[in-house]
Amino acid sequence: MNVTVLGAGGWGTALARLLCLADHTVTLWGHNPNRLEEIRRTGCNNRYLPGVQLPKNCVLQSDLPVAVSSAECVVVAVPSKVFREVTCCLDCFDRPVVSVTKGIEDDSGLTMCGVLQQTAPRCQPVALSGPTLALEVARDYPSAIVAASRDAASAQIVQRLFHRPAFRVYTSTDVTGVELGGALKNVIAIAAGTCDGLNFGDNSKAALITRGIVEVRRLGVACGAQAETFAGLSGLGDLTVTCFSRLSRNRGLGERLGRGEKLCDLLTNMITVAEGYPTARSAYQLARKQGVTTPIIDEVYAMLYEGKNVGQALRDLTSRDSKAEDG
């Protein structure tokens, strides 16, 4: 199959490599011609995946219309803030479009498949999400992920497209749950990182993650998702890896905030802004819209957008009134 991957960051490059190894014809699009030339010259995307060789048959392209002109499937791996802008080129595309971007659009509150319904109304949107760190996938460490679409046949097409011995793909019809699980866990991971930065122990982090999945599920169900989805790969699985891994940008952002670094400095120096940063605002607004209680998301929002002291945010979180555990 002719597949175009939009986004030459770590995740886009890792998936392009995976598709090349599965003998698909792959084009990798990136907006920066100079960076693509460096990848072409070295054979590696050393900015994001140091030491990982990209197959020579992967075509590198910086012209977006050219990149998608002969595609039978498009994979979108760009940051959520530019997702709408990039996918506008797919307005007449009538084949599967796979979103691997984990975010919620700030103004509309839409997940990425929701954005696709507006920018590419003729396509078959599929969300691909799960506990899959780009560097580990690129190194062929065994991983599992879920392809979700309201059209079961489209999910199965994507399953066959990506499935490899070290990359197991499951299917789901709960697009809302899969996408919200992937997006909201980034916000919880920032909170988990602050626990590390403040040198709290494993008890604290385990409690926060457990209560975090409750919030994610509560908000997801209010938006129409299935509760059981959040016990799966795109829920508990993705939350776990993002909250614990040293490779997680969101956990790392929280850790550095917990150590006392300034948010403005971190945002300036980050190669790619952690998706949990814009998602914290989107999630906060979505929770208000749905009338859902989300104390962890609220405190992360306050830290990132209202300048609240990290230690005070954690104290306010733990000093809430006692209640019954609601699962």
C-alpha positions, 0 to 999 in steps of 0.5 A: 500500500502507498502510505504517507506519514505527515510529521517527521518527528519521533513518532512519525519517523518510527511509524514510517520505519515500521511501515517500510519494514512491512514492505509498504511504499512510504513517503515521510513528509516534514515541514522543514526541508533542511531537517529532511536533508539531514535525515537523507544524508545521515539515514537517521532522525538523530534529533528524535531517534538517535542511532535508529536507521531509517530504511533507504526506500522511505521517500522524504518529501517537504511538499505537502500536496505532492506527499499526499497525491498518490497516497492510499492511506495517510498517517497524521503525526503532527502536534495537535496545535497544527493538526487542523492546518495540516489536514486541510490538504485532505479535504477530498481524500476518501480513504483511511486517515490515521491519527496518531496525535494525542490531543484535544483542540483548544478552541473547539474541544474536538479530538483529532478524529473530530477535527478530521471530520471537518477538514477531511469529511470524505475520509475514513478516520481511525485513531491509533493510540496506546503505550508506545514510546517512539524510541522503543518502537523504533528499536523493535521492543515488543509493543501493543496499540489499538486502532479505533474507528466507528467503521470496523472495516477501517480499523481492521485495514489499519490493523493489517497495515501496522501489525508486526511481530513486535507491534501488536495491533488490536481494534476498537469501535470506541473512538472517543474513549481511545482518543480521550484516554490518549490525550488526557493521560498526558495531563495526569503524567505532568502531575506524576512528574511533579511527584518525582520532582518533589521527591515523593515516594512510590505511594504518592505516585501510585495513588495519583495515577489511580485517582487519575484514571478515575478522572480520565474515565469520568470525563470520557464517559461524560463525553460518550466513551465506554468505561471499559476502554479506560482499562485498556491499552489507550487508557491504563496502559498509556497512562502507566507508561507516560507517568513512569517512563524517563522517555516521557516528555510530559512526565519530564515536564512535571518533574522539572516543574517539581524541581523548581524550574520556570515554565517559561524557560522549559517551554522555550528550551523544549525541542517539542512542547509536551502535548500535556501542556495545551491539553491541560487547558483543553481538558479543563475547559471540557470538564467545565462544559461537561460538569465533571469533577476533575481535581488533578486536571484542575491543579495541573491547569492552575500550575501551567496557566495560573502560575500556582505553586507546585507544592501548593497545588499538591497540598490542595489536592491532598487536603480535599474532603474525604469521600467514598472511593468511586472506582 
